[in-house]
Amino acid sequence: MALTNVPNAFLKAQLANNPEFIAEYFPNIIDEGPTSKYETNVPYETPGSRINIRDLPPEYESGWSPDPPGVSERLFDVANISARERFYKDEPIAKGQTQAINVNPDILASYGTAPSSPRNEMVNTPEWFKKFGEIYGFETGSTTDQATLNDTIEHILSHETGHGVSRLKPYKSDTAKAETFDFTEFLTPNIKQSKKVRDRYDIWKMPHRVRERYFHTQEELFNRMKDIERLKRAHPDDYKDHPLWDLYHNRAKKKFAELTGEDWKNLKRFDDYEKKIKPFVDKYFEKVEKKGSGIPDINIEKEEIGMPEHLTIEERGPYVFPTRSSDKVPPGPPGEMRGVAGLLGE
């Protein structure tokens, strides 16, 4: 259920101070007159255009999904995005924006001002928000402020857009570094002393699919750290008092715990990770703010490599996971996800 005109206009107004929205990275389309078989993104000011939000595909609509092996939290299908650029006749579809955002329709239905609450006050707490509270350790009552539900949905959209931005060319090199930390650095000494554990974290000993999942999990954690920073920048003096602080912070801690095998409520080295990832988070927002100030992506990329703006930069392909000539580990068979600390699959 895509947003209709009124909630779409409300969403754009609510996102006015969002860094990625200011930089025009949110996917924005117009329904009439597509230039290809895909929906083609257009500038925000295009009459009749809207943020490109779709329902999650049918396979995601069952609500709760089974526990993956070794992962304690139950997963609720919230949203996703196909982060990589698509092309039609050699032309990019998103045109510098990100791809369509797929959202659970039950969540999107809660957006805006409910008829029973004309001034954006308390409404009955939807089931999906109660599930958020169960998963991420914060209390929910029988009613919730409509503004809190709106903030949550805007957070979901910003989070998915953040995934897409991280895969755009000016950001890919930093993303590649931020998603390839050696997580033995964040294990406690008694755990790290085990050779078996160290071997599990050795990317050269991982089957290809496990290695890919390992990096993907780190990228998700990196994106959750960006969510925290976005909240801090929006509420610098009182971000810990924000109704969604526990949601943002606990989501990051739970993803960190997947990589270290700890109880997410009793993490030992999360602060160390925060310090190490902070420069990457800051650099991400620095680039987003440059784009928002009017500097084109291509010039941000040239500045990154010290290249004068008048020169032409060659097109570079997507980031390729590290390999080495002595790597003899064959890719695992389809569906194989053995690996890191027993938490990335069977």
N, C-alpha and C positions, 0 to 999 in steps of 0.2 A: 504494500500500500504506500505508494509514493506520497509525499506531502502535497496537499492541495495548496492553492494560492495563498490563503490566509496564513496557515501555519508556516509555509515556506517563507513568506515575508517576515513573519515573527522570528523565525530561526535566523535569518540573515541579520535582523536587527540585534538579536541576542549575541551573535558572533562578532559584532562590530569591533571588539577589542581583542579578539583571538589572533595570535601572531600568524598562524597558517592561513586564516581567512583574510587578514590584511594583505598577506603576500599573494592572495588569489590562488592558493593551492587546493582548496576544496573543489571537488568535481562539480561543475555547473553546466547544465545542458538545456537545450530547448527541444520540446517534443516534436514540433513540426519541422519538416524539411531536413532530415538528416542527410549528410553528404556521403554517407556510406551505409553499409549494412549494420554498423555499430552506431550507438549514440555518440555524437561528436561534441566535445566540450566547447563552450563558447565563453566570451568575457562575461563577467558578473552583470554588467549593465545592460546586457542584451534583453530587450523587452520579452516578457513571457518565459524567461529562463528560470530554472530552479536547481537547487542542490540535488545532485543525482543520488538518491537513496532508493534502494530496492528492497523487497522482501528477501530474506534468506531463502535459498533453494529448498524445495520440499523435504529433502532428506534431513534438514536441520530442524524441522518443525515439530519433532516429537517431544520437545521440552528437555527433560533430563536425559543424559546419555550415560552409558555404563562407565564405571570407574576404569580408567586405563590401568594396566598392571603397575603396581608400585606407587601410584599417585593417590593420595588420600582424599583430595578434594573432589567433589562431584562437579562435573562440568556442565554448565548451563549455556546453551547456544545463544550468544548475544549478538555478535556482528562479525563480519570479516570483509576483507578487501583483496582484490587481485593487484598486488603492489606493482608489478612490472608493467611497463608501457606496452600497449598494443599498437599495431600498425595496420593501415589499410592503404594499399597502393603506395607503399613506402613512406606514407605520411603518418605521423603520430596521431592517435585518436584523441588523447587527453590534452594535447597541445600545451604541455607544460604544467597542467593541473594533474590531479591524481585520478585513479579509476573510480568507478561506481562503488558506493558503500552499501553492503548488504546488511540489513538489520532485522532482528526478530520482530515480526509484525506486532506481537503483543506489547513489545516495548515502545515501538513507534506510536502505537495507538494512544499512549499516555501523554504524548507531547502536546503542549499548548495550554490553553485555559479551559478547564472542564466547565460544561454548562452550569453545574451546580456550584461553581466557584468563580463568579464573574470577576473577582478582584484577585485571582491567583492565590487563594488561601488554601485551607486544608481540604484534602480529598481522600477518599478511601484508598488505602495502600494497595497497589496492585501486587499480584502474586509474584511477578518477576522481581520486584524490589525487595520483597520478603526473602526471596531466594538469594539475592545479593547479600542481604544481611547474614543469612545462614552461612554462606560460603566465606565471606570476608570479615566476619566477626564484629558486626556492629548491630545495634538494636534497632528494630523497626516496630512501630506501633500500629494500631488499627487505622490511623490516618497519617498522612504525610503532606507536608507543604508542597503545593504544586510547583513552586519555584525549585525545590530540591529535585523533584522528578525531572524538570526541564534541565537543570544543571547536569544531572546524571546522563541524560540522553545527549546533551551537547558534548559532555566528556567522551562518551562512546564514539561520537562522530569525529572528534578531534583526535582520539587515539588511533582510529583507523586511518585518518588522513596522515597522521604521523608516520605510519608504516609506509604509505605511498611516497611521502616526501623523502624518507630515508633511502629509497631506491632511485630517486632522481639523480642525474649525473653529478651535480655539485656536491652531493652528500654521500655518494656511494663509497668513496675511499674511507671516510670516517666511520661509516656504518660497518664496513668490513673489519676495521680495527676493533670497534666496540663489541662486535659479536664473536670475537675469536680470542677472548681472554683465556689464559690457563687457569682454570678454576681450582687447581690444587693450591693456589695462593690463598684461597679463602677457606680451606679446610683446617680444622683444628689439628694441632701437632700429633695427637695420638691417632687420629684417623689417617693423616698423611703419611705416617711412618710405614703403613702397610703397602708393600710392593704391589699387591693385588689391586688396591685402590688406585695407586698411581698409574698402573697400567690401564685401568678403565678410563682415565682421563687423558691418556696419550692419544692424540688425534691420529697418529700414524698407525695405531693398532686398532682403530675403530673401523668397522665396515663402512663403506661410503655413506649408506643411508643413515647410519647412526651419527656419523660425523656431521652430516647435513642437518640432522635434527638437533644436534648439540649446538650448532651455530644458530639455528632458528630459535631455539629456546633463549639463547643469550640476546638475540635481537628483540624478542618479545620483552625481556626484562629491561633492556635499554629503552624501549618505547614506553614502558611503565614508569621509568625514571624521568622521562620527558614529561609524562603526565603530572608527576609531582612538581617538577620545576615550573610547569605552566601554571599550576595552582599557586605556587609561591609568588610568581611574578604578578598574578592577578590580585593576590591578597598578601602583600609582603609583611604586613604588621600582625596579622592574625590568622594565617593560613591553618594553623593547628586547631583553630576554633571553627573552621568551616565544616558544615554538615557532612561533607564528603571526604574529609581528611583521612578518616579510618579506611574508607574504601580505597582511595588512591594508595596509601602507604601499605596497607595489608596486601593489596594485589601485588605490589612489588616484592614484598617479603616472601609471599608464597611462591612466586616464580624463582626467587633466589634459592629457596629451600629445595625446589626441584633439582637444582644443580648441585647442591651440597649434601642432600640426604638428611637434613636436619628437620626438627620440629619448627615450623615457621613462627611459632610463638616464643621460641627460645633460641634465636640465632646468635652465633658467636662473632661472626666476622662481617655482618651486613654493613656496618659503618665503614669498614675498610673498602668494601665494594663501592659504596656511595662516593668515597673520596676519589677512587680511581676512575669512575665513570663520569664524574662531574665535569672535567674538561671537555669531554665529548658532548655532553648535554649542552654545555654553554656554547660550544662551537656551533652546534646545530641551530640554536636559537639566534646566534649572531648572524648566521647565513640567512635564516628565515626573515630576520628583521631587515637585512640588507635588501632582500627581494621586496619586502613590504615598502621600503623607502624608494623603490623605483629602479633598482639595479637589476638588469636581466640575469637570468640563471647563467647564461653563457659567460657573462662578465664575472660573475661570482666564481665560476669554475676557472676562468683564466687567472683571476687574482690568486686563487689557491695555488696555482703552479707557477706564479710569477711571470705570466705571459701578457704582453701588451694587448689592449682591447682590439686594436685594428687588425691583428693577425687572426687567421682562421684556425680553429682547433679541430683536430681530427675526431671523428665519431669513434667512441670506444664502446666495446661490448659490455655485457653484464659482468659483475664480479665473479671470478672463478675460484672455487674453494682451493686451498693450498694442496699441492701434490709435490712429490719428490721422486727422483728416479729410483730410489731404493724402496719405495712404497710397494710392497708386494701383496697388500691386503685387497682382495677382490671385493667388488660391491656385493652387498648381501642380496639374497633373493627378495622378490617383491614382498612387502609387508614386514620384512625383518627390521626390528627396532631394538636389538639388544644394546645394552650399553651403560652410559654414565651413571655410576653409583646405583645401578639397578632402577633408576627412575625414569629413563627415557623409553622404556618399553620392554618387551619380552626378550 
